[in-house]
């Protein structure tokens, strides 16, 4: 499971994951990136 943290101005208890990855541009140079994924607030169906 992801780490639980407060997000935004209104505290929400959600599951969240962060993924870091790299790709290459057209000159074959590395491009680092990060994506964040958030689940539904806990208790919401």
C-alpha positions as CSV (number, residue, x, y, z in Angstrom):
1,X,0.0,0.0,0.0
2,X,1.0,3.6,-0.5
3,X,2.0,6.0,2.2
4,X,-0.9,8.0,3.7
5,X,-0.5,11.8,3.6
6,X,-2.6,14.9,3.7
7,X,-3.0,16.5,0.2
8,X,-4.2,20.0,-0.6
9,X,-5.9,22.5,1.6
10,X,-8.6,20.1,2.8
11,X,-7.0,17.0,4.5
12,X,-8.1,13.8,2.8
13,X,-7.0,10.3,3.7
14,X,-6.2,8.7,0.4
15,X,-4.0,5.9,-1.0
16,X,-1.2,7.4,-3.1
17,X,1.6,6.1,-5.2
18,X,4.6,7.8,-6.9
19,X,6.4,6.2,-9.8
20,X,9.7,7.5,-11.1
21,X,10.9,6.6,-14.6
22,X,13.2,7.7,-17.4
23,X,12.7,8.0,-21.1
24,X,14.8,9.3,-24.0
25,X,14.3,12.3,-26.2
26,X,14.9,12.5,-29.9
27,X,18.6,13.1,-29.3
28,X,18.7,9.9,-27.1
29,X,19.2,11.9,-23.9
30,X,17.7,10.7,-20.7
31,X,14.6,12.4,-19.4
32,X,13.7,11.7,-15.8
33,X,10.0,12.0,-14.8
34,X,7.7,11.3,-11.8
35,X,4.0,10.4,-11.9
36,X,1.6,10.5,-8.9
37,X,-1.5,8.4,-8.6
38,X,-4.2,9.0,-6.1
39,X,-7.0,6.7,-5.1
40,X,-10.5,7.5,-3.8
41,X,-10.7,9.1,-0.4
42,X,-10.9,6.4,2.2
43,X,-14.5,5.7,3.1
44,X,-15.9,6.7,-0.3
45,X,-17.6,4.0,-2.4
